[in-house]
Amino acid sequence: MLSPTTAPAPGSAFLLAGSLLLSGCSLLSKDHSADAAAAAVPSGPPSFSVEVEAPDAVRELLEKHLELVRFSQHPDLRRREVVSLLNASDSNIRDLIGTLGYFSPQIQLELKDTPDSKEAPMEVTVKVDPGPPTTIRTADIRFSGLNAEETHSDWQRDDIRKNWGLTPGEQFTQSAWGGAKSQGLRSLQAQRFPTASIASSKADIDADIQKADLSIDYAPGAAYYFGPLQLSYSTRTEDGEQDVDAPPRYDPEGMRRIARLPVGEEYKQTSLLDAQQRLSNSGYFDSVFLTLDTDAAQPGQSEVHAPVIAQVREAKLQKWVFGVGASTDTGPRLSVDHIHNRVPGLGWRAVSKLQLDTKNPILSTRLVDLPNEDGWAWFTGAKAEREELGDYNTNSLQLQFGRTKSADRIDRNYYLQYDFTKLQGTGAPTSSSSITANYGWTGRYFNNPISPTSGFGFAWEVGAGTTLTPEREPFGRVSARWLTLIGLGDPDQAGRRQSRLALRAAGGAVIAKDGVDIPATQLFLTGGDTTVRGYRYQSIGVENELGKLISGRYMVTGSVEWQRPITVRGNRSDWEQTVFVDAGSVADKPSQMTVYTGVGTGIRWASPVGPVQADIAYGLKTQQFRLHLRMGFTF
């Protein structure tokens, strides 16, 4: 209970008056004046402490935003000054908890002296019984103005009504009300109606019966279709200076074919972002930003074919990239990449790479032409590599020439490939070479290309050809891989599942007569970070007559992994814990396959550039533990 006290000293009274003056009407209207007053607090011990007794959600809100808490940090306030603050706090509390949908609370404020407290000489207890929450009684969602009754968009309006964020019976909160309005507007703006707006909205609260009647009126506006892509260039010279008047460095028509903007189709935000991402990933630009020219609409125009403005800054013709890294499969490495975006005399883009490490040095180059109108582009490449394949060191050369096409989710390519391998070591197989015609298809249907949490991917490749040395014999090769991520448990408000299963499988086969010497790079080995954990990199194969490990003609692998987010004090973190079982086998005949199994656990960190993964696995065959580290997601 509040008790009378003596008049405050003039200095303290002046401080209180100054604080209230700085806060203005913020105790009632919650403007920014209280922030200024709190920022001007003199140093010193707090005048009083504040204890809030209320349900968790209400308590957390008041402890964070109650202005009484802010003013408690003013030093040397007297009791009467604190009483004046308490008298102004009732409306502040009601305003705050009203945002949670409580409009008939019972509030009790108590002040008592605490001379023995080390925290403050006075304590204010705020007791709040928020009362029954206000629930939604009706939600009236309307559309008016241009295209409000267009039959082509009936599904869109029905979808907004169906997925409206506040339905009758749910609790009303200011944040939920704002979120529902914004979600409906974003749904309109995401397809056909990028200039849609909210014509009016109203939340009619009946505090006596704790009911809320909501109404909102959306104005779709003009329906937009994609017009031509217009590139606005900002070119940098080779010394880094900007030259906005310079002619385009790269073929504008080729850039439009890379973007694959669906000209003539109805506007979709996802299509615009996909085109922007394709240009950004092409390597021809340092920055790309696409916008729909909505100013192209005329007043009252119901359909608009609007151009898309691409503001781009072109990349330099050449670039060097130096990198260092390490993995538990191949150890430390140093890499040097050289990129030439327009090879003289050819006009193709070339990416050349030198990778130096103890187990797998590589020298490679790949040249790719700009895509044609159908999206297909010519490519050629060469790679010289030294690696450990089983118990032998292998020197190999690979040449490719063909065509490739990348769509939104599907990559396709067909090409000719020449392979030459020479194995070194006691009893090494004979050097061999081959030429094959190949076709590959990869589909990626994940919710996020960098750190997916759901979706699936599938890829397959088939080839046929002949060995060239030491003798000519026909053979065929087929391989496939598959990965799916399955969410488990009910989703939270952000749509995230409690955990997930990652199921992975891969297989391959080489079809040829017995005794044919096929290049080792066309055969199979498995084991390591991304296949069968618990075993060395490519340590699962077949044994030759000398007991040496070599590549085999048939391969199968599979994995089941349970991934669960790690929570800290009830909050979901960027870390996950996993438990997994991997298995795989390689043989020269299906009947000779022996399964190698690894079990283990690990952690994942969702970094901005992809998952960082650390696993400890136990190989049941070798009866040994192995540590596996890797970074990023690839399929």
N, C-alpha and C positions, 0 to 999 in steps of 0.2 A: 504494500500500500504506500501511496505517496504521503509524506508527512511534511508539515511546514518547516521552514528553516529561516535563518537570518538573511538579511539582504546581501547580495553579492558585493564584493569589493569593486570599486570603479574600474580597475584594470580588467578584471574578468568580465564585468558587464560590457565593457567596450569590445572585448574579444568576441563575446557571444553575439553582440549586435553586428559586428563586422562579418562574422560567419554567416548569420542569417541574411544580411544584406547581399553578400556574395552569392548565396544560394538562390536569392530571389524567390520566385515561385516554384523552384524545382521540387520542393517537397510535395507539391501537388501535381506538377506537370511533367516532371522527370526530364527537364532539359539539361544542357551541359553545364549549367552554372555550378552545380554541386561538384563536378569534376574540378572546376577551377578553384573552388573553396578548399577541396581536399588537397589539391596540389599546393595550396598556400599554407598548409598547416605548419606551425612552428615546430621545431624539434623539441622533444621532451617526452616524458612518460604519458601514456593515455590517461584521460580523465576518468573513464569508466569502461567496463567490459560489457559485452552483449552476449546473452545466451538465448538462443531461439529454440523454442519447444513447439514442434509442428511435425506433420508427416514429412517423410524424407524429401519428396519433390518440392514441397512448399519451403521447408527449412533450407534446402540448398539454394533456392531462388533468393530467399531473403538474406541469407548470409553473404551472397554475392552482390546483391544490388540494393539492399536496404540502406537508405541514406543515414540512418541512425548509426549504422556500423562505421560509415565513413567519418562522421563527426566525433565518434568515440576517441579518435586518435588526437583530437585537440587537447593540449595539456592545460591544466589549471582551471578547468571549468568547475563552477560551483553547482550545488544541488539545484538551486532555482533555475539556473541556465539549462541544466539537463532536463528539468521538468518541462521547460518551454519546448525543448526539442521533442520530448515525448508527446506533448499535446499536438504537435504537427505531424507525428509519425503515423497516426491512424489512417489518414487518407493515402499516404504513401504505401502502406501495407496493402490496403484494399486495391489500389491501382496495380500493384505488382502481382498479387495472387489472382486478380481478375484476368490476367493474361493466361492463367492456367484453367480458366473456366469456373472459378469460385467467386460468386457475387454476393453471398450472404454469410460472411465469416463472423465468428465470435473472436474478438481480439482483447487481450488483457496485457497491460504493460505494468510491470512492477519495478520499483527502484529501491535498492537497499545499500546501506553502507557496508563496506568490506575493508575496514582499516588494517586487518591482518593479512590481506591478500597481497601477494607479490606481483600480481598482474595489474590491478588498478584499485583505487580507494572506493569506488562505487561499482555496482553491478546492476545492469538492466536485464530483466527477463521478459522476453517477448513470447507470449503464449497465444497460439493461433489454432482455433478449430475452424478449418476452412468451410465446414458444412458440406452439404451435398453438391457434387459437381453439376455443372450445366451440361445437358446433353442435347444433341441435335434432334429437333422435332421434324423439320422439313428442310429440304435442299432443292431449290428451284434453279435449274441451269438452263439458260436461254441463249439464243443466238439472234442477232439483229443486224440490219444493214445489208451491205453488198454481199452476195453469195450466202446469206444466212439460211436459205432454203434450197440451195443447189443440190439436186438429187445425186450427183456424182460423189458428193462428200457426206452423204447420209451416214456411211459407216464411221467416218471420222467423228462426227458429232455424237453418234451413239456410243462410240468407244470412250469419249470424254465423260459422258453421263455414267457409263457402266463402271469406269475406273475412278470416279470422283473420290477424292481423298477423305471426305467427311460424309458418312451416310447416317441416316436416322438411327438413333440409339447410341452413337459414339459420343465420347466426351468432347466438348468444345474447348479448344485452346487457341490462343491468338496465333501461335506458330503453325498449328495444324491448319487453321483457316487461311493463313497466308500461303502455306505450302500447297494446299489444294487449289487455290486460285492460280498460283504460278504454274503448277503442273498441267492444268487444263490449257493454259495459254501456250506453254511450251509444246504441247501436243498439236495444237493448231499450227504454230509457227514452224514445226519440224517438217511439215509436208503441205505443199500447195499454197499456204497462206503465211508467208514469212513476215508480213506487216500486220498480222492480227493483233488486236488490242482488247482490253477490258473496257467496255462502254460504261458499266456501272456495277457496283457490288454493295451489299448491305448485310450486316449481321444484326438481326433484331433480337435482343436478349430480354427475356422476361425473368427477372431475378426472383420474383415471388414463387414461381413454379419451376425454376431452374431449367428452362427450355430456351433453345435458340432456333430461330427461323433464318435460314441463309438464302440469299438470292444473288445471282451473278449473271451478267449479260455480256457475252462475248461478241465482238465484231470481227468476223473473219477477214473482210476486206477483199482485195483483188486476188485471184488465183494466178500464180506465177508458173511459167515454164522456162526451162533453160534456153537461153540464147547462146550465141557464139562466145568462145573464150577469148578475152582480150588481154594480152600480156603487157604489163607496164613495167619496164626494165629499170633497174639500177645496177649498172655495170661497174666493176672495179678493175682498174688496170693492174698489170702485173706487179707494180710496186705498191699496190694497196690503196691507191687514191681512187675516189669515187668519180665516175664520169657518167652523168645521167644522159648526156647527149650522144654517147657512143652508140653505134649500130649494134644490134643483138649479136652476141658472141656465138650463140647456138641457134640452129634452125628453128624458127618459131613454129612452123608447121609440124616439125618433129616433136616439139614440146607439147603441142596440142594432142598429138597421137599418144604420147606418154600419159597425159592427164586423163584421156578417155572420158571427158565430160559428156553425159548423155544429152546432147543438144536436141531440142524439140520435145523432150519428155518433161513431165511435171516436176516442179521443184521438190527435192528432198534434201534435207540438211545432211543426211548421211552420204548422199551422192556427192555433195559439194566437199565434204571432209575427206572422202575417199580420193577424189581427184587431187585435192591439196596434198594428201599424204603421198600419192604416187609421184607427184612432181618433187616433193621434198626428198623422197627416197632415191630419186633418179641419179643424184650426184652432180647434176648440172647447176644446182642453185645452193647458195648459202642460206637463203630464207625464202619462204613462200607464204603468201596469205591471200586466200580467195574470198571474194565478197560478191553477193548478188546485187546488181545495180537496180535497187528498188525505186530509184528516182525516175526510172523509165516509164512508170505508170502515169496515165493521164487521169484527171478527175472523173470518177464514175466508170472507169474502164474495168470490166469484170474479169478479163483474162489478159495477161501481160507476158510477152516473150522478152525477157530481160537478159542482157548480156552479163557475163560473169567476168569481173575484173580480177586479174591475177597480178598482184604486186610482188615482184620477184627481184632478188638480187643475185645476179649470176656468179657462179663460182669461177675461180681462176682456171685457166686451161690445164695447168699441171699442179699436182700437190704431192708432197711426201708425208707419209705417216709412219712414225716410229712407235713401237710398242714392246712391252715386256709382259711376261705372264708366266704362269706355272700351272701344272696339273699333276695329280697323282698318277695319271696314265703315262705321260711323256716327260715329266720333270719341267725344269725351268726353260724358258725360250725367249728369244729376241726376234722381233720381226721388223721388216722394213717394207712398206708398201709405196708404190709409185702409181699415181693415177693421172692419165692423160685423157681429157674429155673430148679431144678431137684430134685423132692421129693424122698427121700431115699426109695428104694424098689419098687417104682412105675415109676419113671423117668418122670412124668408129671410136667408141670409148674403150680405153685399154686400162686394165687393172693388173699390175705386175706385183709379185710378192716374193720376198726372200725371207724364209723362216729358218732360224738357226737354233737347234737344240741337240741334246746328246743322242736322242733316240730317233728323231724324225725330221731331219733337215729337208726343206722343200724350196724349189725354185719354180715359179709358175707365172703364167700370163693368160689373160682372157680378154678377148676383144668382142664387143657387141655393137651391132648397128642400131640405128634408131628404128622403132617399129613402123610397119606399114599401116595402111588404113584398117586392116583386119587385126592388128595387134601383134603380128608375127615379126620377129627380128632375127637376122642372121647372127651367128656367133661362131667363134673359133677359139681354141685354147690349147695350151701345151703345159705339161707339168713333168718335172724331173724330181724324183723323190728317193730318199734312202730311209728305210724303216726296218724294224724288227718284225718279221712275220714268222711267228713260232720260234724255233731255235736257230733261224738263219737270218742273216742280214740280207736285205733285198734291195737292189738298185732297180728302179723302174722308170720308164718313160711312157707318157700317155699323151696322145694327140686327139683332138675332137674338132668336128665341124658339123654344124647343123643349124636348126632354127628353134626358137623358143618363144613362148607366149605366156604372159602373166596376166590373169584376170583378177577379179576382186578376191576370190578365195582359192582359185585353181591355177596351178602352174603346169604347163605342158611343154614337152620338148621332144624332138626327134633328131638323131644325129648319127654320124659315123664315128667310130672310135678305134684307134690303133693302140695296142698295148705291147710293151716289151718288158720282160723281167729277167733279171740275172741274180740268182741266189748264191751267197758266198758261205762256205763252211764245209766241214767234212761230210761227205756223202750228199752234198746239195743236189737237188734236182737239176736237170738240164735247163739251160736258158731257153726261153720260148717267147713267141710273139703271136699276135692275133689281130684280126680286124672284124668288127661287128657292126651291125645296124641295130639301133636301139630306139625305143619309145618309152617315155616316162610320164607319169601323171601324178600330181600331188594335190590333195584337197585339204585345206585347213579351215575348220569351222569352230574356232575357239572364240570365247567372249573377249579375249584380250591377246594380241599377238606377242606381247612382251612377258606378261605374267598371267597366264590364263588360270581360271578357277573352274571353268566348265567348258563343255564342248568336246569335239573329237577331231582327229586328223587321220587321213588314210593316204597311203602312197604305194604305187606299184611301178615296176619297170620290167620290160621284157626285151631281150636282145637275141640275135641270131647271127652267126658268122662262121669263120673258119680260122683254125690255127694256121700260121705261116711258116714257123720254124719250131722244132726241127723237122716237122712234117706237116702236111696239110690234111686236116680232118675237120669236118663240120661239128659244131656244137651250139647249144642254146643255153640261155641263162634267164632266170626269172627271180625276182625278189619282191617283197612287200613288207610294209610295216604299218602298225595301227596303234593309236593311243586315244583313250577316252577318259574324261574326267567327270565323275558322277557325284553330285552333291548329296549329302546325307543330312537328315534332320530338317526341321522347319526353318525357313529363312527368317532373318531378323528384319528390322525396318529398312535396312540398306540392301536387302535382298541377298545377304550372305548366308551361306549354309553353316551349320555347326561343324561339319567336317566333310571330307570327300574321299572317294576312292580313285586312284589312278591305275588304270589297267593298260598294260602295254604288251604287244606281241610283234614278232618279226620272224621272217623266214626267207629262205632262198634255196635255189637248186641250180646246178649246172648239169645239163644233159649231154652226155658224150659217151663214146665207146670207152671201154676199159683200156687203160694204158696210154691214152692221149695226153700229151704234155700241154696243159692249158696254163697260161700265165697266172702266177700266184695272185696277182691283183684282181683276177676275175673269180677267184675262189673265196672261201669264207673262213674266218676266225672270229671268236667272240670272247667276252670277258672284259671287265673294266668298269669305269665310272658310269657309262650310259647303257650297259647291256646286262652283264651278270656281275653284280657287286660281290665282294668277298674273294675275287680272283684277280690276278694280274691282267693288265691290258693285253688282249688277244692271246691269252694263254690257254684257251680251250680250242682244241683242234684235233687232228688225227696224228698218229705216230707212223713213221715210215719203217722200213725194215731194219733201220739202225737205231730205232727207238727215239728218233728226233721228232719234235713237234713241227708239223707242216699244216698248210691250209687244206680244207676239205671241200667236197662237192655239195654237201647238204648242211643246212644250218636252221635251227629253230631257237627262239628265245621267248621268254614271257616274264611278266612281273605283275605283282599285286602290291600296291602301296596305299596305306591309310595315312591321310594327312589331316592333322588337327591343329587349329590355331591355338597359340598360347595366350592365356588371359592373365592380366595383372590387375588385381583388385577389382575383378569383374569387368575390366575393359579389355577389349580385343587388341592385341599388339600386332606388330609387323612380323612376328616370328611364328613359325609352325614347327610341330614335332611330327615325325613320321615313323612308321613301322612298316617293313617291307619284306617280301619274299621274292627272290629272283631265281630263274632257272634257265638253262640253255644247254645246247649240245651241237656238236659238229661231227660229221662222219662222211665217209666216201660212199656209204650205202645206208639207206634208211634203217635197215635191220641192225646196223652196227652202232646205233646211237646210244650213248651213255649220258644220262642227265646229270649236270652239275648244278647244285643248288646253293644259294647264298641267302642268309637271313640277317637282318640288322635293323638299326634304328638311326635316325638322324635329325637334323634341324635345318630349317629353311629361313632365310631372311629376305623379305620382299623389298629389294633395293630398287631405286629408280630405273636402273638399266636391266632389271630382270632378277630372278631368284638366285641368291647365293646359297649353295647347298654343301653340307658337310655330313657324311654318312660314315658309320662304323659298321662293317659287315663281317660275318663269319662264314667262311667257305666250308661246307660240310665235307667235301672231298679232301681238301688240304688240311682241315682242322686248324685253320689259322685266321686271325683277325686282320682286316685291312682297312685303312682309312681312305675315303674317297672324297675329293673336293672338286667342285666345278661351279661355273658361273654362267648364268643366262639360260634361256629356254630356246631350244631349236627343235624343229620337226621337219 
